[in-house]
Amino acid sequence: MSVARYDLNKCIGCKSCVTVCPMDVFRFDEQAKKSVIAYPENCQSCGQCYVNCLGRALTIVNDMYGYAQTSYRAATTVNMNRTAQAVIDRK
């Protein structure tokens, strides 16, 4: 389970979700004056954001977010040195 936006228009910009989230899932967009679910993959489904949302703009869904099994760097065939720069074979 994970947090999701129920209705962005209901977000009143109180920053309560940003404050109570123990996993740092939310960021606050100062221009739009709304919270943003920036890292849904970090959500541990504790429900604190949902319970504390004054505008009732959040919901909990059954979808899970996660990282890909293999990172791009691990899947690439380009040789990398210790500073993550591509090594070019010069023969």
C-alpha positions as CSV (number, residue, x, y, z in Angstrom):
1,M,0.0,0.0,0.0
2,S,1.1,3.5,-0.6
3,V,0.0,7.1,-0.4
4,A,-1.6,8.8,-3.4
5,R,-3.2,12.1,-4.3
6,Y,-7.0,11.9,-4.0
7,D,-7.6,15.5,-5.3
8,L,-4.9,18.1,-5.7
9,N,-7.5,20.9,-5.6
10,K,-8.4,19.9,-2.0
11,C,-4.8,20.5,-0.9
12,I,-4.9,23.6,1.3
13,G,-1.1,24.0,1.6
14,C,-0.9,23.4,5.4
15,K,2.3,21.3,5.1
16,S,1.0,18.8,7.6
17,C,1.9,15.8,5.4
18,V,5.4,17.2,4.9
19,T,5.8,17.6,8.7
20,V,4.4,14.2,9.9
21,C,5.8,11.9,7.2
22,P,8.6,9.8,8.9
23,M,9.9,8.6,5.5
24,D,10.3,12.1,3.8
25,V,7.9,11.2,1.0
26,F,6.6,14.7,0.5
27,R,8.0,18.0,-0.7
28,F,6.3,21.4,-0.7
29,D,5.9,23.4,-3.9
30,E,6.3,27.0,-2.8
31,Q,5.0,28.4,-6.1
32,A,1.8,26.3,-6.2
33,K,1.4,26.3,-2.4
34,K,0.7,22.5,-2.5
35,S,2.5,19.4,-1.3
36,V,4.0,17.1,-3.8
37,I,4.4,13.3,-3.4
38,A,8.0,13.3,-4.5
39,Y,9.1,9.9,-3.3
40,P,6.2,7.5,-3.3
41,E,8.5,4.5,-3.3
42,N,9.6,5.5,0.3
43,C,6.1,5.3,1.6
44,Q,5.8,2.7,4.4
45,S,2.0,3.0,4.6
46,C,1.9,4.3,8.2
47,G,-1.1,6.5,7.3
48,Q,0.1,9.6,9.2
49,C,-0.2,11.8,6.2
50,Y,-3.7,10.6,5.4
51,V,-4.9,11.0,9.0
52,N,-3.4,14.5,9.4
53,C,-4.4,15.9,6.0
54,L,-6.7,18.8,6.8
55,G,-8.0,19.2,3.2
56,R,-8.6,15.4,2.8
57,A,-6.5,15.5,-0.4
58,L,-4.7,12.2,0.2
59,T,-5.7,8.5,0.0
60,I,-4.0,5.2,0.6
61,V,-4.0,2.8,-2.4
62,N,-3.0,-0.8,-2.9
63,D,-0.3,0.1,-5.4
64,M,3.3,-0.4,-4.4
65,Y,6.2,1.6,-5.8
66,G,9.7,0.3,-6.0
67,Y,13.0,0.6,-7.8
68,A,13.9,-1.4,-10.9
69,Q,15.6,-4.7,-10.2
70,T,18.7,-3.6,-12.1
71,S,20.1,-0.1,-12.2
72,Y,21.2,1.4,-15.6
73,R,24.8,1.4,-14.6
74,A,24.7,-2.3,-13.7
75,A,23.0,-3.1,-17.1
76,T,25.3,-1.0,-19.3
77,T,28.2,-2.6,-21.2
78,V,30.4,0.6,-21.0
79,N,33.4,0.1,-18.7
80,M,33.4,2.6,-15.8
81,N,36.2,3.7,-13.6
82,R,35.9,4.4,-9.9
83,T,34.6,8.0,-10.5
84,A,31.8,6.7,-12.7
85,Q,33.3,8.1,-15.8
86,A,33.3,6.0,-19.0
87,V,36.6,4.4,-19.8
88,I,37.6,4.6,-23.5
89,D,39.9,2.0,-24.8
90,R,42.7,3.6,-26.8
91,K,44.6,1.1,-28.9
